[in-house]
Amino acid sequence: MPITFRDVSFTYAAKTPFSYEALKGINLQIDEGDFVAIVGRTGCGKSTLIQHMNALLNPSQGCVEIDDFHNDSDKKKRTKKVKPLRQKVGMVFQFPEYQLFEETVEKDVAFAPKNFGMKPEEALQKAHEALGEVGLDESFYTRSPFELSGGEKRRVAIAGILAASPEFLVVDEPTAGLDPKGAETMMDLFRSIHEKGTTIILVTHDMDLVLKYCNKVIVIDDGEVAEITTPDHLFDVDVERYSLQSPLLFSFASSLLKGGLAIERDQVSDVPSLAKEIARCIR
């Protein structure tokens, strides 16, 4: 069950003097099992694009198809009930901890599964499982989410999405505001979720994350799909035209290759894999 965009365009404030076309004829497919990055300069349309995936926005033209759900520009063709879609496609916004509101952690995390029709005891069980998945044990269950650290709040908010068992998880700049160690821990969490079968769609400006975690990259430029490629291929071409910067690790590996060390650059995604390639060449 892929997410498929068919000729999707979207205009803000249509038919007014302030109208702005944010998406222009988007055609793309995100397959189950992908860990895909959506990248591009600020204001290129990334956030607008992902909000079409669970019908927070409806297309001005075209259609987004997810299984038997149609987010269509034609209201007559549009699937009316969005709740099943929003259970299928979970959205983690840039600062998800701002969405916390319940008096205890377990109640906050149980809210989504209850909203999607689970009985209270089932929802609570799902909440406990999701909290364990994000690394928060039973000592957090009855604590107030507002008394937690910033990183813990973000984990609780993510657990609230996971408790609904989404098939696709869309994460918008999930490392914003985190220190390097916190960012690495957060991304390792998403990698673990991906390895358990959830498709991850990552919106980010951090190309080091793209290189380390993603298998596919969708480049958006001025509301259009400019590239659909792999991280290795993207960083091997002129990325500056999209206001992207090659990851430091990739640039270093490229310098080694140009200097005569015959590393296989497509095997390099982090420091350990680079060290392994260097050792292989030396041997």
JOZI-V433080 format. One record per residue. N is the residue number from 0. RES is the residue in one letter. SS is DSSP state (a for helix, b for strand, c for the rest). OMEGA is omega as a letter, one per 40 degrees, with the letter a starting at -180 (none if undefined). NEAR is the number of other ideal C-beta (glycine too) atoms within 8 Angstrom. Layout:
# JOZI-V433080
[[N	RES	SS	OMEGA	NEAR] [N	RES	SS	OMEGA	NEAR]]
This chain:
# JOZI-V433080
[[0	M	c	i	5] [1	P	c	i	8] [2	I	b	a	12] [3	T	b	i	10] [4	F	b	i	14] [5	R	b	i	9] [6	D	b	a	10] [7	V	b	i	15] [8	S	b	i	13] [9	F	b	i	13] [10	T	b	i	10] [11	Y	b	i	8] [12	A	c	a	8] [13	A	c	i	7] [14	K	c	i	4] [15	T	c	i	6] [16	P	c	a	3] [17	F	c	a	6] [18	S	c	a	10] [19	Y	b	a	7] [20	E	b	a	9] [21	A	b	i	9] [22	L	b	a	15] [23	K	b	i	8] [24	G	b	a	10] [25	I	b	i	14] [26	N	b	i	8] [27	L	b	i	9] [28	Q	b	i	7] [29	I	b	a	12] [30	D	c	i	7] [31	E	c	i	7] [32	G	c	i	5] [33	D	c	i	11] [34	F	b	a	12] [35	V	b	i	14] [36	A	b	i	15] [37	I	b	a	14] [38	V	b	i	15] [39	G	c	a	13] [40	R	c	i	8] [41	T	c	i	5] [42	G	c	a	4] [43	C	c	i	10] [44	G	c	a	12] [45	K	a	a	11] [46	S	a	i	8] [47	T	a	i	12] [48	L	a	a	13] [49	I	a	i	13] [50	Q	a	i	10] [51	H	c	a	16] [52	M	c	i	14] [53	N	c	i	12] [54	A	c	i	12] [55	L	c	i	6] [56	L	c	i	8] [57	N	c	a	9] [58	P	c	i	15] [59	S	c	i	8] [60	Q	b	i	9] [61	G	b	a	13] [62	C	b	i	13] [63	V	b	a	16] [64	E	b	i	10] [65	I	b	a	14] [66	D	c	a	6] [67	D	c	i	4] [68	F	b	i	11] [69	H	b	i	10] [70	N	b	a	14] [71	D	b	i	13] [72	S	c	i	9] [73	D	c	a	6] [74	K	c	a	5] [75	K	c	a	4] [76	K	c	a	7] [77	R	c	i	11] [78	T	c	a	10] [79	K	c	a	4] [80	K	c	a	6] [81	V	c	a	9] [82	K	a	i	8] [83	P	a	i	8] [84	L	a	a	14] [85	R	a	i	11] [86	Q	a	a	10] [87	K	a	a	12] [88	V	b	i	13] [89	G	b	a	13] [90	M	b	i	13] [91	V	b	a	12] [92	F	c	a	8] [93	Q	c	i	7] [94	F	c	a	8] [95	P	a	a	12] [96	E	a	i	11] [97	Y	a	a	6] [98	Q	a	a	8] [99	L	c	a	11] [100	F	c	a	4] [101	E	c	a	9] [102	E	c	i	4] [103	T	c	a	11] [104	V	a	a	16] [105	E	a	i	13] [106	K	a	a	10] [107	D	a	a	13] [108	V	a	a	14] [109	A	a	a	14] [110	F	a	a	11] [111	A	a	i	11] [112	P	a	i	14] [113	K	a	i	10] [114	N	a	i	7] [115	F	c	i	9] [116	G	c	i	4] [117	M	c	i	9] [118	K	c	a	5] [119	P	a	a	8] [120	E	a	i	6] [121	E	a	i	9] [122	A	a	i	14] [123	L	a	i	10] [124	Q	a	i	8] [125	K	a	i	14] [126	A	a	a	16] [127	H	a	i	11] [128	E	a	a	9] [129	A	a	i	13] [130	L	a	i	16] [131	G	a	a	9] [132	E	a	i	10] [133	V	c	i	12] [134	G	c	i	7] [135	L	c	a	11] [136	D	c	a	7] [137	E	a	i	5] [138	S	a	i	5] [139	F	a	a	12] [140	Y	c	a	10] [141	T	c	i	5] [142	R	c	i	10] [143	S	c	i	8] [144	P	a	a	13] [145	F	a	i	6] [146	E	a	a	5] [147	L	c	i	12] [148	S	c	a	5] [149	G	a	a	9] [150	G	a	i	10] [151	E	a	i	10] [152	K	a	a	13] [153	R	a	i	14] [154	R	a	i	12] [155	V	a	a	19] [156	A	a	i	13] [157	I	a	i	12] [158	A	a	i	15] [159	G	a	i	15] [160	I	a	a	14] [161	L	a	a	14] [162	A	c	i	15] [163	A	c	i	11] [164	S	c	a	8] [165	P	c	i	12] [166	E	c	i	9] [167	F	b	i	14] [168	L	b	a	14] [169	V	b	a	13] [170	V	b	a	11] [171	D	b	i	11] [172	E	c	a	9] [173	P	c	a	13] [174	T	c	a	12] [175	A	c	i	7] [176	G	c	a	5] [177	L	c	i	11] [178	D	c	a	5] [179	P	a	a	6] [180	K	a	i	6] [181	G	a	i	10] [182	A	a	i	12] [183	E	a	i	8] [184	T	a	i	9] [185	M	a	a	13] [186	M	a	i	13] [187	D	a	i	8] [188	L	a	i	12] [189	F	a	i	14] [190	R	a	i	10] [191	S	a	i	9] [192	I	a	i	12] [193	H	a	a	11] [194	E	a	i	6] [195	K	c	i	6] [196	G	c	a	5] [197	T	c	i	10] [198	T	b	a	14] [199	I	b	i	12] [200	I	b	a	15] [201	L	b	i	15] [202	V	b	a	13] [203	T	c	i	12] [204	H	c	a	6] [205	D	c	a	8] [206	M	a	i	14] [207	D	a	i	9] [208	L	a	i	14] [209	V	a	a	16] [210	L	a	a	14] [211	K	a	a	9] [212	Y	a	a	11] [213	C	c	i	13] [214	N	c	a	7] [215	K	b	i	11] [216	V	b	i	15] [217	I	b	a	13] [218	V	b	i	14] [219	I	b	i	14] [220	D	b	i	11] [221	D	c	i	6] [222	G	c	a	12] [223	E	b	i	10] [224	V	b	a	10] [225	A	b	a	8] [226	E	b	i	9] [227	I	b	a	8] [228	T	b	i	9] [229	T	c	i	8] [230	P	a	a	13] [231	D	a	a	10] [232	H	a	a	8] [233	L	a	a	14] [234	F	c	i	12] [235	D	c	i	7] [236	V	c	a	6] [237	D	c	a	4] [238	V	a	a	11] [239	E	a	a	7] [240	R	a	i	6] [241	Y	a	a	12] [242	S	c	i	7] [243	L	c	i	12] [244	Q	c	i	6] [245	S	c	i	10] [246	P	c	a	11] [247	L	a	a	7] [248	L	a	i	13] [249	F	a	i	14] [250	S	a	i	9] [251	F	a	i	9] [252	A	a	i	13] [253	S	a	i	11] [254	S	a	i	8] [255	L	a	a	10] [256	L	a	i	10] [257	K	a	i	6] [258	G	c	i	6] [259	G	c	i	4] [260	L	c	a	8] [261	A	c	i	6] [262	I	c	i	14] [263	E	c	a	7] [264	R	a	i	11] [265	D	a	i	5] [266	Q	a	a	9] [267	V	c	i	13] [268	S	c	i	8] [269	D	c	a	8] [270	V	a	i	6] [271	P	a	a	6] [272	S	a	i	10] [273	L	a	i	13] [274	A	a	i	8] [275	K	a	i	9] [276	E	a	i	13] [277	I	a	i	11] [278	A	a	i	8] [279	R	a	a	8] [280	C	a	a	9] [281	I	a	i	5] [282	R	c	none	4]]
